[in-house]
Amino acid sequence: MSEIDNDAVKGDDDFRWTAETVSLSIALFVLAGVAEIVGGWLVFVTFRSSKPWYFALIGTLFLVSYGLIPVLQPMDEFGRIYAVYGGFFIIMSFLFGWLLDGNKPDIGDIVGGVVSLLGVFIIMLWPR
């Protein structure tokens, strides 16, 4: 068993957000969201709407890529990365549900999504 690098586990104390790292991080969260939602939708419709088996196979490949995308994030804190991603996932789920299935978000969805996005940026950018 290899020795664990404590700096990697605890995060880099010298890390600071810049316009570049914020932009990269947001792009990666969106990319992860697309991979997870499209992958999940493809598997879902395979079984719920009798789509061909290869929809599930393609969806599974998307879901595997979703699992790899977070390692590209500029911050090292695993739990924080996934917590912040959760807020992006909420917003993107409503948007993709509207796009793919025609389920238009209602006012409660919009308010809840805005609150989650506000929480995302507090968690992500809070000075530490």
Backbone atoms as SQL, in Angstrom:
CREATE TABLE atoms (id INTEGER PRIMARY KEY, chain TEXT, resi INTEGER, resn TEXT, atom TEXT, x REAL, y REAL, z REAL);
INSERT INTO atoms VALUES
  (1, 'A', 1, 'MET', 'N', 0.850, -1.180, 0.000),
  (2, 'A', 1, 'MET', 'CA', 0.000, 0.000, 0.000),
  (3, 'A', 1, 'MET', 'C', 0.893, 1.240, 0.000),
  (4, 'A', 2, 'SER', 'N', 0.573, 2.206, -0.831),
  (5, 'A', 2, 'SER', 'CA', 1.400, 3.398, -0.919),
  (6, 'A', 2, 'SER', 'C', 1.026, 4.393, 0.168),
  (7, 'A', 3, 'GLU', 'N', 1.977, 5.259, 0.479),
  (8, 'A', 3, 'GLU', 'CA', 1.747, 6.298, 1.482),
  (9, 'A', 3, 'GLU', 'C', 0.849, 7.388, 0.897),
  (10, 'A', 4, 'ILE', 'N', -0.076, 7.879, 1.684),
  (11, 'A', 4, 'ILE', 'CA', -1.010, 8.904, 1.230),
  (12, 'A', 4, 'ILE', 'C', -0.370, 10.270, 1.409),
  (13, 'A', 5, 'ASP', 'N', -0.467, 11.080, 0.371),
  (14, 'A', 5, 'ASP', 'CA', 0.047, 12.443, 0.413),
  (15, 'A', 5, 'ASP', 'C', -0.963, 13.313, 1.171),
  (16, 'A', 6, 'ASN', 'N', -0.588, 13.747, 2.391),
  (17, 'A', 6, 'ASN', 'CA', -1.510, 14.523, 3.224),
  (18, 'A', 6, 'ASN', 'C', -1.933, 15.826, 2.582),
  (19, 'A', 7, 'ASP', 'N', -1.064, 16.464, 1.795),
  (20, 'A', 7, 'ASP', 'CA', -1.443, 17.712, 1.130),
  (21, 'A', 7, 'ASP', 'C', -2.559, 17.475, 0.120),
  (22, 'A', 8, 'ALA', 'N', -2.518, 16.331, -0.564),
  (23, 'A', 8, 'ALA', 'CA', -3.554, 16.034, -1.550),
  (24, 'A', 8, 'ALA', 'C', -4.887, 15.746, -0.865),
  (25, 'A', 9, 'VAL', 'N', -4.834, 15.113, 0.296),
  (26, 'A', 9, 'VAL', 'CA', -6.062, 14.782, 1.005),
  (27, 'A', 9, 'VAL', 'C', -6.668, 16.026, 1.646),
  (28, 'A', 10, 'LYS', 'N', -5.856, 16.856, 2.251),
  (29, 'A', 10, 'LYS', 'CA', -6.352, 18.041, 2.953),
  (30, 'A', 10, 'LYS', 'C', -6.594, 19.218, 2.027),
  (31, 'A', 11, 'GLY', 'N', -6.028, 19.183, 0.839),
  (32, 'A', 11, 'GLY', 'CA', -6.157, 20.316, -0.072),
  (33, 'A', 11, 'GLY', 'C', -4.921, 21.187, 0.015),
  (34, 'A', 12, 'ASP', 'N', -4.694, 21.956, -0.999),
  (35, 'A', 12, 'ASP', 'CA', -3.538, 22.833, -1.076),
  (36, 'A', 12, 'ASP', 'C', -3.875, 24.165, -0.420),
  (37, 'A', 13, 'ASP', 'N', -3.195, 24.478, 0.685),
  (38, 'A', 13, 'ASP', 'CA', -3.464, 25.726, 1.402),
  (39, 'A', 13, 'ASP', 'C', -3.108, 26.954, 0.572),
  (40, 'A', 14, 'ASP', 'N', -2.293, 26.790, -0.458),
  (41, 'A', 14, 'ASP', 'CA', -1.893, 27.915, -1.299),
  (42, 'A', 14, 'ASP', 'C', -2.847, 28.153, -2.464),
  (43, 'A', 15, 'PHE', 'N', -3.863, 27.328, -2.619),
  (44, 'A', 15, 'PHE', 'CA', -4.791, 27.478, -3.731),
  (45, 'A', 15, 'PHE', 'C', -5.589, 28.764, -3.576),
  (46, 'A', 16, 'ARG', 'N', -5.702, 29.522, -4.669),
  (47, 'A', 16, 'ARG', 'CA', -6.511, 30.740, -4.696),
  (48, 'A', 16, 'ARG', 'C', -7.315, 30.742, -5.988),
  (49, 'A', 17, 'TRP', 'N', -8.573, 31.178, -5.885),
  (50, 'A', 17, 'TRP', 'CA', -9.405, 31.277, -7.071),
  (51, 'A', 17, 'TRP', 'C', -8.970, 32.469, -7.908),
  (52, 'A', 18, 'THR', 'N', -8.901, 32.261, -9.207),
  (53, 'A', 18, 'THR', 'CA', -8.657, 33.329, -10.174),
  (54, 'A', 18, 'THR', 'C', -9.778, 33.242, -11.212),
  (55, 'A', 19, 'ALA', 'N', -9.855, 34.215, -12.080),
  (56, 'A', 19, 'ALA', 'CA', -10.865, 34.155, -13.143),
  (57, 'A', 19, 'ALA', 'C', -10.685, 32.890, -13.978),
  (58, 'A', 20, 'GLU', 'N', -9.452, 32.509, -14.215),
  (59, 'A', 20, 'GLU', 'CA', -9.161, 31.316, -15.013),
  (60, 'A', 20, 'GLU', 'C', -9.600, 30.037, -14.307),
  (61, 'A', 21, 'THR', 'N', -9.283, 29.905, -13.009),
  (62, 'A', 21, 'THR', 'CA', -9.663, 28.675, -12.307),
  (63, 'A', 21, 'THR', 'C', -11.178, 28.599, -12.085),
  (64, 'A', 22, 'VAL', 'N', -11.836, 29.746, -11.863),
  (65, 'A', 22, 'VAL', 'CA', -13.294, 29.749, -11.724),
  (66, 'A', 22, 'VAL', 'C', -13.933, 29.310, -13.042),
  (67, 'A', 23, 'SER', 'N', -13.451, 29.869, -14.152),
  (68, 'A', 23, 'SER', 'CA', -13.991, 29.510, -15.470),
  (69, 'A', 23, 'SER', 'C', -13.784, 28.030, -15.770),
  (70, 'A', 24, 'LEU', 'N', -12.586, 27.529, -15.491),
  (71, 'A', 24, 'LEU', 'CA', -12.287, 26.109, -15.717),
  (72, 'A', 24, 'LEU', 'C', -13.196, 25.236, -14.854),
  (73, 'A', 25, 'SER', 'N', -13.321, 25.594, -13.594),
  (74, 'A', 25, 'SER', 'CA', -14.130, 24.800, -12.678),
  (75, 'A', 25, 'SER', 'C', -15.592, 24.754, -13.116),
  (76, 'A', 26, 'ILE', 'N', -16.153, 25.897, -13.482),
  (77, 'A', 26, 'ILE', 'CA', -17.545, 25.937, -13.942),
  (78, 'A', 26, 'ILE', 'C', -17.713, 25.106, -15.209),
  (79, 'A', 27, 'ALA', 'N', -16.774, 25.234, -16.140),
  (80, 'A', 27, 'ALA', 'CA', -16.853, 24.443, -17.378),
  (81, 'A', 27, 'ALA', 'C', -16.816, 22.946, -17.072),
  (82, 'A', 28, 'LEU', 'N', -15.986, 22.540, -16.121),
  (83, 'A', 28, 'LEU', 'CA', -15.907, 21.122, -15.770),
  (84, 'A', 28, 'LEU', 'C', -17.174, 20.645, -15.060),
  (85, 'A', 29, 'PHE', 'N', -17.763, 21.499, -14.222),
  (86, 'A', 29, 'PHE', 'CA', -19.033, 21.125, -13.590),
  (87, 'A', 29, 'PHE', 'C', -20.130, 20.958, -14.641),
  (88, 'A', 30, 'VAL', 'N', -20.170, 21.846, -15.608),
  (89, 'A', 30, 'VAL', 'CA', -21.169, 21.742, -16.675),
  (90, 'A', 30, 'VAL', 'C', -20.921, 20.482, -17.511),
  (91, 'A', 31, 'LEU', 'N', -19.671, 20.226, -17.849),
  (92, 'A', 31, 'LEU', 'CA', -19.332, 19.017, -18.609),
  (93, 'A', 31, 'LEU', 'C', -19.727, 17.759, -17.841),
  (94, 'A', 32, 'ALA', 'N', -19.433, 17.727, -16.549),
  (95, 'A', 32, 'ALA', 'CA', -19.819, 16.578, -15.719),
  (96, 'A', 32, 'ALA', 'C', -21.339, 16.434, -15.694),
  (97, 'A', 33, 'GLY', 'N', -22.041, 17.549, -15.598),
  (98, 'A', 33, 'GLY', 'CA', -23.495, 17.510, -15.586),
  (99, 'A', 33, 'GLY', 'C', -24.065, 16.953, -16.875),
  (100, 'A', 34, 'VAL', 'N', -23.512, 17.400, -17.992),
  (101, 'A', 34, 'VAL', 'CA', -23.966, 16.887, -19.288),
  (102, 'A', 34, 'VAL', 'C', -23.723, 15.380, -19.357),
  (103, 'A', 35, 'ALA', 'N', -22.530, 14.943, -18.957),
  (104, 'A', 35, 'ALA', 'CA', -22.217, 13.510, -19.019),
  (105, 'A', 35, 'ALA', 'C', -23.137, 12.699, -18.120),
  (106, 'A', 36, 'GLU', 'N', -23.388, 13.184, -16.890),
  (107, 'A', 36, 'GLU', 'CA', -24.233, 12.419, -15.978),
  (108, 'A', 36, 'GLU', 'C', -25.694, 12.421, -16.411),
  (109, 'A', 37, 'ILE', 'N', -26.203, 13.572, -16.779),
  (110, 'A', 37, 'ILE', 'CA', -27.623, 13.669, -17.113),
  (111, 'A', 37, 'ILE', 'C', -27.936, 12.966, -18.427),
  (112, 'A', 38, 'VAL', 'N', -27.127, 13.193, -19.452),
  (113, 'A', 38, 'VAL', 'CA', -27.367, 12.518, -20.732),
  (114, 'A', 38, 'VAL', 'C', -27.185, 11.007, -20.563),
  (115, 'A', 39, 'GLY', 'N', -26.143, 10.600, -19.850),
  (116, 'A', 39, 'GLY', 'CA', -25.935, 9.172, -19.610),
  (117, 'A', 39, 'GLY', 'C', -27.087, 8.548, -18.848),
  (118, 'A', 40, 'GLY', 'N', -27.515, 9.211, -17.781),
  (119, 'A', 40, 'GLY', 'CA', -28.637, 8.704, -16.998),
  (120, 'A', 40, 'GLY', 'C', -29.920, 8.666, -17.797),
  (121, 'A', 41, 'TRP', 'N', -30.141, 9.699, -18.609),
  (122, 'A', 41, 'TRP', 'CA', -31.356, 9.738, -19.435),
  (123, 'A', 41, 'TRP', 'C', -31.369, 8.605, -20.451),
  (124, 'A', 42, 'LEU', 'N', -30.217, 8.352, -21.075),
  (125, 'A', 42, 'LEU', 'CA', -30.148, 7.270, -22.058),
  (126, 'A', 42, 'LEU', 'C', -30.453, 5.915, -21.423),
  (127, 'A', 43, 'VAL', 'N', -29.924, 5.666, -20.239),
  (128, 'A', 43, 'VAL', 'CA', -30.231, 4.412, -19.541),
  (129, 'A', 43, 'VAL', 'C', -31.715, 4.394, -19.152),
  (130, 'A', 44, 'PHE', 'N', -32.220, 5.509, -18.629),
  (131, 'A', 44, 'PHE', 'CA', -33.617, 5.610, -18.208),
  (132, 'A', 44, 'PHE', 'C', -34.579, 5.297, -19.349),
  (133, 'A', 45, 'VAL', 'N', -34.372, 5.940, -20.510),
  (134, 'A', 45, 'VAL', 'CA', -35.307, 5.723, -21.619),
  (135, 'A', 45, 'VAL', 'C', -35.164, 4.340, -22.242),
  (136, 'A', 46, 'THR', 'N', -34.003, 3.715, -22.077),
  (137, 'A', 46, 'THR', 'CA', -33.850, 2.348, -22.572),
  (138, 'A', 46, 'THR', 'C', -34.857, 1.428, -21.887),
  (139, 'A', 47, 'PHE', 'N', -34.998, 1.592, -20.578),
  (140, 'A', 47, 'PHE', 'CA', -35.869, 0.694, -19.819),
  (141, 'A', 47, 'PHE', 'C', -37.299, 1.211, -19.683),
  (142, 'A', 48, 'ARG', 'N', -37.473, 2.516, -19.691),
  (143, 'A', 48, 'ARG', 'CA', -38.815, 3.071, -19.505),
  (144, 'A', 48, 'ARG', 'C', -39.567, 3.272, -20.812),
  (145, 'A', 49, 'SER', 'N', -38.836, 3.463, -21.904),
  (146, 'A', 49, 'SER', 'CA', -39.492, 3.747, -23.185),
  (147, 'A', 49, 'SER', 'C', -39.130, 2.734, -24.260),
  (148, 'A', 50, 'SER', 'N', -38.573, 1.617, -23.858),
  (149, 'A', 50, 'SER', 'CA', -38.229, 0.532, -24.782),
  (150, 'A', 50, 'SER', 'C', -37.336, 0.985, -25.933),
  (151, 'A', 51, 'LYS', 'N', -36.353, 1.804, -25.614),
  (152, 'A', 51, 'LYS', 'CA', -35.369, 2.186, -26.630),
  (153, 'A', 51, 'LYS', 'C', -34.401, 1.023, -26.836),
  (154, 'A', 52, 'PRO', 'N', -33.649, 1.034, -27.946),
  (155, 'A', 52, 'PRO', 'CA', -32.709, -0.064, -28.218),
  (156, 'A', 52, 'PRO', 'C', -31.651, -0.198, -27.113),
  (157, 'A', 53, 'TRP', 'N', -31.122, -1.391, -26.937),
  (158, 'A', 53, 'TRP', 'CA', -30.150, -1.710, -25.897),
  (159, 'A', 53, 'TRP', 'C', -28.916, -0.825, -25.952),
  (160, 'A', 54, 'TYR', 'N', -28.544, -0.398, -27.170),
  (161, 'A', 54, 'TYR', 'CA', -27.326, 0.392, -27.277),
  (162, 'A', 54, 'TYR', 'C', -27.485, 1.791, -26.680),
  (163, 'A', 55, 'PHE', 'N', -28.708, 2.253, -26.462),
  (164, 'A', 55, 'PHE', 'CA', -28.903, 3.507, -25.721),
  (165, 'A', 55, 'PHE', 'C', -28.310, 3.356, -24.316),
  (166, 'A', 56, 'ALA', 'N', -28.594, 2.224, -23.672),
  (167, 'A', 56, 'ALA', 'CA', -28.064, 1.971, -22.326),
  (168, 'A', 56, 'ALA', 'C', -26.543, 1.861, -22.351),
  (169, 'A', 57, 'LEU', 'N', -26.007, 1.233, -23.383),
  (170, 'A', 57, 'LEU', 'CA', -24.555, 1.099, -23.493),
  (171, 'A', 57, 'LEU', 'C', -23.900, 2.477, -23.653),
  (172, 'A', 58, 'ILE', 'N', -24.434, 3.298, -24.532),
  (173, 'A', 58, 'ILE', 'CA', -23.896, 4.651, -24.730),
  (174, 'A', 58, 'ILE', 'C', -24.062, 5.463, -23.449),
  (175, 'A', 59, 'GLY', 'N', -25.216, 5.324, -22.800),
  (176, 'A', 59, 'GLY', 'CA', -25.445, 6.021, -21.536),
  (177, 'A', 59, 'GLY', 'C', -24.434, 5.621, -20.479),
  (178, 'A', 60, 'THR', 'N', -24.110, 4.344, -20.427),
  (179, 'A', 60, 'THR', 'CA', -23.120, 3.860, -19.467),
  (180, 'A', 60, 'THR', 'C', -21.752, 4.482, -19.731),
  (181, 'A', 61, 'LEU', 'N', -21.387, 4.633, -20.992),
  (182, 'A', 61, 'LEU', 'CA', -20.104, 5.270, -21.322),
  (183, 'A', 61, 'LEU', 'C', -20.093, 6.737, -20.878),
  (184, 'A', 62, 'PHE', 'N', -21.218, 7.414, -21.072),
  (185, 'A', 62, 'PHE', 'CA', -21.327, 8.792, -20.574),
  (186, 'A', 62, 'PHE', 'C', -21.157, 8.828, -19.055),
  (187, 'A', 63, 'LEU', 'N', -21.794, 7.884, -18.354),
  (188, 'A', 63, 'LEU', 'CA', -21.717, 7.859, -16.900),
  (189, 'A', 63, 'LEU', 'C', -20.304, 7.562, -16.403),
  (190, 'A', 64, 'VAL', 'N', -19.572, 6.719, -17.113),
  (191, 'A', 64, 'VAL', 'CA', -18.173, 6.464, -16.754),
  (192, 'A', 64, 'VAL', 'C', -17.354, 7.738, -16.937),
  (193, 'A', 65, 'SER', 'N', -17.583, 8.461, -18.029),
  (194, 'A', 65, 'SER', 'CA', -16.836, 9.710, -18.239),
  (195, 'A', 65, 'SER', 'C', -17.176, 10.731, -17.160),
  (196, 'A', 66, 'TYR', 'N', -18.444, 10.759, -16.723),
  (197, 'A', 66, 'TYR', 'CA', -18.841, 11.647, -15.628),
  (198, 'A', 66, 'TYR', 'C', -17.999, 11.371, -14.383),
  (199, 'A', 67, 'GLY', 'N', -17.728, 10.115, -14.118),
  (200, 'A', 67, 'GLY', 'CA', -16.934, 9.757, -12.939),
  (201, 'A', 67, 'GLY', 'C', -15.492, 10.204, -13.015),
  (202, 'A', 68, 'LEU', 'N', -14.991, 10.426, -14.215),
  (203, 'A', 68, 'LEU', 'CA', -13.591, 10.830, -14.383),
  (204, 'A', 68, 'LEU', 'C', -13.397, 12.351, -14.427),
  (205, 'A', 69, 'ILE', 'N', -14.413, 13.083, -14.817),
  (206, 'A', 69, 'ILE', 'CA', -14.283, 14.525, -15.013),
  (207, 'A', 69, 'ILE', 'C', -13.889, 15.280, -13.740),
  (208, 'A', 70, 'PRO', 'N', -14.408, 14.932, -12.555),
  (209, 'A', 70, 'PRO', 'CA', -14.041, 15.702, -11.364),
  (210, 'A', 70, 'PRO', 'C', -12.548, 15.713, -11.032),
  (211, 'A', 71, 'VAL', 'N', -11.795, 14.717, -11.477),
  (212, 'A', 71, 'VAL', 'CA', -10.358, 14.723, -11.170),
  (213, 'A', 71, 'VAL', 'C', -9.629, 15.861, -11.890),
  (214, 'A', 72, 'LEU', 'N', -10.272, 16.487, -12.860),
  (215, 'A', 72, 'LEU', 'CA', -9.673, 17.600, -13.587),
  (216, 'A', 72, 'LEU', 'C', -9.908, 18.941, -12.884),
  (217, 'A', 73, 'GLN', 'N', -10.714, 18.949, -11.817),
  (218, 'A', 73, 'GLN', 'CA', -11.015, 20.189, -11.100),
  (219, 'A', 73, 'GLN', 'C', -9.739, 20.796, -10.521),
  (220, 'A', 74, 'PRO', 'N', -9.647, 22.141, -10.499),
  (221, 'A', 74, 'PRO', 'CA', -8.443, 22.782, -9.962),
  (222, 'A', 74, 'PRO', 'C', -8.320, 22.701, -8.439),
  (223, 'A', 75, 'MET', 'N', -9.404, 22.433, -7.722),
  (224, 'A', 75, 'MET', 'CA', -9.314, 22.293, -6.265),
  (225, 'A', 75, 'MET', 'C', -9.199, 20.816, -5.914),
  (226, 'A', 76, 'ASP', 'N', -8.666, 20.542, -4.725),
  (227, 'A', 76, 'ASP', 'CA', -8.377, 19.169, -4.329),
  (228, 'A', 76, 'ASP', 'C', -9.376, 18.559, -3.359),
  (229, 'A', 77, 'GLU', 'N', -10.314, 19.320, -2.842),
  (230, 'A', 77, 'GLU', 'CA', -11.198, 18.826, -1.796),
  (231, 'A', 77, 'GLU', 'C', -12.348, 18.017, -2.394),
  (232, 'A', 78, 'PHE', 'N', -12.268, 16.689, -2.276),
  (233, 'A', 78, 'PHE', 'CA', -13.247, 15.784, -2.868),
  (234, 'A', 78, 'PHE', 'C', -14.672, 16.132, -2.454),
  (235, 'A', 79, 'GLY', 'N', -14.923, 16.241, -1.170),
  (236, 'A', 79, 'GLY', 'CA', -16.272, 16.507, -0.683),
  (237, 'A', 79, 'GLY', 'C', -16.816, 17.831, -1.173),
  (238, 'A', 80, 'ARG', 'N', -15.972, 18.853, -1.195),
  (239, 'A', 80, 'ARG', 'CA', -16.410, 20.175, -1.649),
  (240, 'A', 80, 'ARG', 'C', -16.699, 20.148, -3.150),
  (241, 'A', 81, 'ILE', 'N', -15.884, 19.457, -3.915),
  (242, 'A', 81, 'ILE', 'CA', -16.121, 19.353, -5.357),
  (243, 'A', 81, 'ILE', 'C', -17.501, 18.744, -5.613),
  (244, 'A', 82, 'TYR', 'N', -17.807, 17.657, -4.924),
  (245, 'A', 82, 'TYR', 'CA', -19.090, 16.993, -5.157),
  (246, 'A', 82, 'TYR', 'C', -20.263, 17.782, -4.592),
  (247, 'A', 83, 'ALA', 'N', -20.055, 18.494, -3.499),
  (248, 'A', 83, 'ALA', 'CA', -21.129, 19.338, -2.952),
  (249, 'A', 83, 'ALA', 'C', -21.461, 20.467, -3.926),
  (250, 'A', 84, 'VAL', 'N', -20.438, 21.116, -4.448),
  (251, 'A', 84, 'VAL', 'CA', -20.657, 22.202, -5.408),
  (252, 'A', 84, 'VAL', 'C', -21.289, 21.641, -6.686),
  (253, 'A', 85, 'TYR', 'N', -20.796, 20.505, -7.142),
  (254, 'A', 85, 'TYR', 'CA', -21.371, 19.894, -8.337),
  (255, 'A', 85, 'TYR', 'C', -22.866, 19.630, -8.147),
  (256, 'A', 86, 'GLY', 'N', -23.264, 19.251, -6.940),
  (257, 'A', 86, 'GLY', 'CA', -24.671, 18.969, -6.665),
  (258, 'A', 86, 'GLY', 'C', -25.576, 20.141, -7.010),
  (259, 'A', 87, 'GLY', 'N', -25.121, 21.356, -6.721),
  (260, 'A', 87, 'GLY', 'CA', -25.912, 22.539, -7.062),
  (261, 'A', 87, 'GLY', 'C', -26.035, 22.732, -8.564),
  (262, 'A', 88, 'PHE', 'N', -24.928, 22.520, -9.271),
  (263, 'A', 88, 'PHE', 'CA', -24.978, 22.600, -10.734),
  (264, 'A', 88, 'PHE', 'C', -25.911, 21.518, -11.285),
  (265, 'A', 89, 'PHE', 'N', -25.847, 20.327, -10.689),
  (266, 'A', 89, 'PHE', 'CA', -26.679, 19.212, -11.136),
  (267, 'A', 89, 'PHE', 'C', -28.166, 19.546, -10.999),
  (268, 'A', 90, 'ILE', 'N', -28.538, 20.216, -9.925),
  (269, 'A', 90, 'ILE', 'CA', -29.941, 20.592, -9.727),
  (270, 'A', 90, 'ILE', 'C', -30.422, 21.456, -10.887),
  (271, 'A', 91, 'ILE', 'N', -29.691, 22.518, -11.178),
  (272, 'A', 91, 'ILE', 'CA', -30.072, 23.444, -12.257),
  (273, 'A', 91, 'ILE', 'C', -30.110, 22.710, -13.602),
  (274, 'A', 92, 'MET', 'N', -29.069, 21.950, -13.878),
  (275, 'A', 92, 'MET', 'CA', -28.972, 21.266, -15.164),
  (276, 'A', 92, 'MET', 'C', -30.038, 20.188, -15.316),
  (277, 'A', 93, 'SER', 'N', -30.420, 19.547, -14.225),
  (278, 'A', 93, 'SER', 'CA', -31.476, 18.533, -14.292),
  (279, 'A', 93, 'SER', 'C', -32.789, 19.156, -14.740),
  (280, 'A', 94, 'PHE', 'N', -33.127, 20.319, -14.181),
  (281, 'A', 94, 'PHE', 'CA', -34.345, 21.007, -14.615),
  (282, 'A', 94, 'PHE', 'C', -34.260, 21.391, -16.089),
  (283, 'A', 95, 'LEU', 'N', -33.117, 21.929, -16.516),
  (284, 'A', 95, 'LEU', 'CA', -32.969, 22.363, -17.907),
  (285, 'A', 95, 'LEU', 'C', -33.029, 21.186, -18.879),
  (286, 'A', 96, 'PHE', 'N', -32.347, 20.093, -18.546),
  (287, 'A', 96, 'PHE', 'CA', -32.364, 18.929, -19.427),
  (288, 'A', 96, 'PHE', 'C', -33.719, 18.228, -19.399),
  (289, 'A', 97, 'GLY', 'N', -34.407, 18.224, -18.251),
  (290, 'A', 97, 'GLY', 'CA', -35.758, 17.662, -18.196),
  (291, 'A', 97, 'GLY', 'C', -36.694, 18.415, -19.128),
  (292, 'A', 98, 'TRP', 'N', -36.500, 19.721, -19.187),
  (293, 'A', 98, 'TRP', 'CA', -37.295, 20.568, -20.081),
  (294, 'A', 98, 'TRP', 'C', -36.930, 20.272, -21.535),
  (295, 'A', 99, 'LEU', 'N', -35.630, 20.216, -21.818),
  (296, 'A', 99, 'LEU', 'CA', -35.142, 19.988, -23.176),
  (297, 'A', 99, 'LEU', 'C', -35.481, 18.586, -23.690),
  (298, 'A', 100, 'LEU', 'N', -35.227, 17.569, -22.890),
  (299, 'A', 100, 'LEU', 'CA', -35.366, 16.186, -23.357),
  (300, 'A', 100, 'LEU', 'C', -36.785, 15.631, -23.231),
  (301, 'A', 101, 'ASP', 'N', -37.503, 16.045, -22.192),
  (302, 'A', 101, 'ASP', 'CA', -38.824, 15.464, -21.939),
  (303, 'A', 101, 'ASP', 'C', -39.959, 16.478, -21.966),
  (304, 'A', 102, 'GLY', 'N', -39.632, 17.752, -22.140),
  (305, 'A', 102, 'GLY', 'CA', -40.663, 18.774, -22.197),
  (306, 'A', 102, 'GLY', 'C', -41.270, 19.150, -20.852),
  (307, 'A', 103, 'ASN', 'N', -40.608, 18.790, -19.744),
  (308, 'A', 103, 'ASN', 'CA', -41.111, 19.121, -18.403),
  (309, 'A', 103, 'ASN', 'C', -40.586, 20.492, -17.984),
  (310, 'A', 104, 'LYS', 'N', -41.393, 21.524, -18.249),
  (311, 'A', 104, 'LYS', 'CA', -40.990, 22.897, -17.965),
  (312, 'A', 104, 'LYS', 'C', -40.915, 23.133, -16.452),
  (313, 'A', 105, 'PRO', 'N', -39.789, 23.704, -15.974),
  (314, 'A', 105, 'PRO', 'CA', -39.682, 24.005, -14.544),
  (315, 'A', 105, 'PRO', 'C', -40.757, 25.002, -14.110),
  (316, 'A', 106, 'ASP', 'N', -41.304, 24.792, -12.904),
  (317, 'A', 106, 'ASP', 'CA', -42.274, 25.742, -12.379),
  (318, 'A', 106, 'ASP', 'C', -41.560, 26.739, -11.465),
  (319, 'A', 107, 'ILE', 'N', -42.306, 27.639, -10.849),
  (320, 'A', 107, 'ILE', 'CA', -41.698, 28.689, -10.041),
  (321, 'A', 107, 'ILE', 'C', -40.925, 28.112, -8.849),
  (322, 'A', 108, 'GLY', 'N', -41.434, 27.047, -8.256),
  (323, 'A', 108, 'GLY', 'CA', -40.712, 26.405, -7.155),
  (324, 'A', 108, 'GLY', 'C', -39.382, 25.828, -7.608),
  (325, 'A', 109, 'ASP', 'N', -39.353, 25.253, -8.806),
  (326, 'A', 109, 'ASP', 'CA', -38.105, 24.719, -9.367),
  (327, 'A', 109, 'ASP', 'C', -37.105, 25.844, -9.599),
  (328, 'A', 110, 'ILE', 'N', -37.600, 26.953, -10.133),
  (329, 'A', 110, 'ILE', 'CA', -36.718, 28.083, -10.442),
  (330, 'A', 110, 'ILE', 'C', -36.160, 28.694, -9.160),
  (331, 'A', 111, 'VAL', 'N', -37.022, 28.935, -8.185),
  (332, 'A', 111, 'VAL', 'CA', -36.556, 29.511, -6.914),
  (333, 'A', 111, 'VAL', 'C', -35.577, 28.564, -6.232),
  (334, 'A', 112, 'GLY', 'N', -35.922, 27.290, -6.163),
  (335, 'A', 112, 'GLY', 'CA', -35.021, 26.316, -5.558),
  (336, 'A', 112, 'GLY', 'C', -33.691, 26.226, -6.290),
  (337, 'A', 113, 'GLY', 'N', -33.735, 26.295, -7.617),
  (338, 'A', 113, 'GLY', 'CA', -32.501, 26.262, -8.403),
  (339, 'A', 113, 'GLY', 'C', -31.620, 27.470, -8.152),
  (340, 'A', 114, 'VAL', 'N', -32.235, 28.648, -8.056),
  (341, 'A', 114, 'VAL', 'CA', -31.466, 29.871, -7.774),
  (342, 'A', 114, 'VAL', 'C', -30.835, 29.788, -6.385),
  (343, 'A', 115, 'VAL', 'N', -31.591, 29.303, -5.405),
  (344, 'A', 115, 'VAL', 'CA', -31.051, 29.145, -4.050),
  (345, 'A', 115, 'VAL', 'C', -29.876, 28.169, -4.064),
  (346, 'A', 116, 'SER', 'N', -30.018, 27.058, -4.787),
  (347, 'A', 116, 'SER', 'CA', -28.915, 26.084, -4.837),
  (348, 'A', 116, 'SER', 'C', -27.692, 26.676, -5.519),
  (349, 'A', 117, 'LEU', 'N', -27.905, 27.458, -6.577),
  (350, 'A', 117, 'LEU', 'CA', -26.777, 28.073, -7.261),
  (351, 'A', 117, 'LEU', 'C', -26.086, 29.109, -6.377),
  (352, 'A', 118, 'LEU', 'N', -26.854, 29.849, -5.602),
  (353, 'A', 118, 'LEU', 'CA', -26.264, 30.779, -4.640),
  (354, 'A', 118, 'LEU', 'C', -25.414, 30.017, -3.628),
  (355, 'A', 119, 'GLY', 'N', -25.950, 28.902, -3.133),
  (356, 'A', 119, 'GLY', 'CA', -25.188, 28.064, -2.209),
  (357, 'A', 119, 'GLY', 'C', -23.911, 27.525, -2.829),
  (358, 'A', 120, 'VAL', 'N', -23.982, 27.164, -4.091),
  (359, 'A', 120, 'VAL', 'CA', -22.811, 26.666, -4.815),
  (360, 'A', 120, 'VAL', 'C', -21.677, 27.696, -4.772),
  (361, 'A', 121, 'PHE', 'N', -21.995, 28.920, -5.098),
  (362, 'A', 121, 'PHE', 'CA', -20.943, 29.934, -5.167),
  (363, 'A', 121, 'PHE', 'C', -20.442, 30.338, -3.787),
  (364, 'A', 122, 'ILE', 'N', -21.294, 30.255, -2.768),
  (365, 'A', 122, 'ILE', 'CA', -20.812, 30.497, -1.401),
  (366, 'A', 122, 'ILE', 'C', -19.815, 29.407, -1.020),
  (367, 'A', 123, 'ILE', 'N', -20.200, 28.156, -1.238),
  (368, 'A', 123, 'ILE', 'CA', -19.302, 27.032, -0.892),
  (369, 'A', 123, 'ILE', 'C', -18.003, 27.109, -1.700),
  (370, 'A', 124, 'MET', 'N', -18.142, 27.360, -2.977),
  (371, 'A', 124, 'MET', 'CA', -16.994, 27.331, -3.887),
  (372, 'A', 124, 'MET', 'C', -16.005, 28.465, -3.630),
  (373, 'A', 125, 'LEU', 'N', -16.513, 29.663, -3.412),
  (374, 'A', 125, 'LEU', 'CA', -15.636, 30.839, -3.385),
  (375, 'A', 125, 'LEU', 'C', -15.390, 31.410, -1.986),
  (376, 'A', 126, 'TRP', 'N', -15.963, 30.820, -0.959),
  (377, 'A', 126, 'TRP', 'CA', -15.769, 31.325, 0.401),
  (378, 'A', 126, 'TRP', 'C', -14.271, 31.326, 0.733),
  (379, 'A', 127, 'PRO', 'N', -13.781, 32.431, 1.267),
  (380, 'A', 127, 'PRO', 'CA', -12.342, 32.487, 1.613),
  (381, 'A', 127, 'PRO', 'C', -11.998, 31.464, 2.698),
  (382, 'A', 128, 'ARG', 'N', -10.972, 30.707, 2.460),
  (383, 'A', 128, 'ARG', 'CA', -10.519, 29.694, 3.430),
  (384, 'A', 128, 'ARG', 'C', -9.071, 29.896, 3.758);
